[in-house]
Amino acid sequence: MSLATRVGSDRQLARLLQIGVVLEEVVEARAYHHHQSLSAEEQAELDDGIEHLLEHAAEESADHRKRLESLIDDLDAESIAFEEIEALVDGQYGQTKPEDFDGILYDQLHSEETAYKFYDDLIGAIEGSDAEFGIERERLLETLRGIRAEEEEGVREVTEIMEERE
């Protein structure tokens, strides 16, 4: 589903919010994958900044999912099958795998930037719409803007760690 268009219904909004939930699951899974894929020796050598970054990314993604799910619950729209949403996310955002990047930081940066871009586009599509939703527009936008700001901060944190390591 393209975010270039306006969001015109609760069903469409619910679907987009569900995409956000799955996207957050992908970010969390990738952070977990990186941590688990390291040998015991590599984990011992893992810099505290990167360790904190991976833990924070997983915690933040879980929080974002809860906030998105709360919005979805308040919408008067039928739920979309998880498999359908997962396929949409995989097709649009899952074309790369953790192994495709040169290191943990590059993959984490990609994940943070992808999430930021998704929320930025979603906010733009909602703001460009004059549709009435089953939830208060200001609450919806406030929640999404908060999540977008946290993703932006994640991009900044990863970039700073990368610059320090150069």
N, C-alpha and C positions, 0 to 999 in steps of 0.2 A: 504494500500500500504506500503510495507516494504521499509525502507530507507537503508537496508543492501545492496541493489543493487545500481548500478550507475544510474545517471539520464541521459537518452539517447535521449530525444526529448523535443521540446518546449511544447508539450501537457503534457508530464509527469511532466515537471518543473512547468507548470501552475497549474496542479492539486496539486502538493505539496505546492506551494505558496498559493493556495486557502485553503488548509488544515491549513496552518499557520494563514490565516485570520480568519477562524472559531475558531481555537484554541485561538487566541487573544480575540475573542468575548466571549468565555467561561471564560477566566480569568477575563475579565471585568465584566461579568454577576455575577460571583461568588463573586467578591469584592463588587459589588452593593448589592447582596443578603445578604451578611453578615451585611452590614451597615443598610439595611432596616429591617432585622429580629430582630434587637435589640430594646428593649423597650425604651421609652423615658428616663427612669431612667438609663438604661444601656448605652444609647448614651451620657447622661450627664456625666457618670463615665468613658467613653471611653478615654483612655489615648491619649494625643496629638500625640504621635509617631505612634500609631495604626491608628488613624484617618488619619494622613498624609499618611501612608503606603497605606491605601485603596484608598484614592483619587489619589495618585501617580500611583498606579497600573492601575486604570481605565484610567487615562490620557495617560499613557505609552502604554497601549494596543491599544487605539484609534490611537496614533501616529504610532505604528507598523503596524496596519491595513492599514493606508494610504500609508506607504512606500511599503508594500507588494503589494497593489493594483496598485501602480505606476509601479512596475516591471511587473505585470500581463498584464497591459494595453499595455506595450511595446513589449510583446511577440506576435509572429504570431501564435496563437493557439486559438482554439475555447474554449469558457468557458464551464466548467462543471456545471451541475445543482447544485444549492445550497443544495438541499435536499440530493443529493448523497454525497457531501463533508461533510455535517453535519452528515450523517450516519457513514462515515468513521471516523470522529473525535470522535463521540460518542462511536463507537465500540473500538477504540484504546485508547482514552484518557479520555472518559467520564464515565468510569466504577465506579467512585466514585462520591459521591454527597457532597455538603458542610457539610451536617449533619454527614457524615462518619468520620469526624475528630474531635478531642477533642479541639475545639476552632478555632477561626478565624486565629490565627497565623499558626497553623499546616496546615490548608487548603490553606492559602496563600503560605506557603512554598512549598506545593505539586504543586500548580499551577505554581509557578516560576520555580521549578525544572523540571517540565514536559515540559514547553516551552523551557527552556535552552537545555534540551536533544534533543528535536525536531530540533531546529536550529543547534545544534552541529552535529547531524546525517545528516541533509540536507546539510550542508557545506561539510561534509566528502563525501557524495554521489556525489556532484557536483565536488569536487576536484578529485575524483576517476574516473571521466568520461572525455573522450576526445571529447565528442559531442560538436558541434557548436550550440549555442543558438541564438535566435533572438534578444537578448540583449547582451551587452558587458559583458563578463565573470567577469572582474574585478569589474565593477559596481555592478553586482549581488552579488558577494562574499563580497564586501565592505559593502553593505547594510545588508546582512545577518549576517556578523561578528559584525556589530554595534548593531544589535538587540540582538544577542547572548550575547554580552558584557553587555547590559542593563539588560537582564534576569539574568545574573550571578550576577550583582550588586544587583538586587532584592533579590536573594537568600541570599546574604551577609547581606542585610539590615534586612530581616526577622529574620535571625539567630541571629544577634546582639540584636535585640529587645527581642527575646526569652531568650537570655542569661542574659540580664539586668533584666528580670522579675523573674528569678529563685531565 
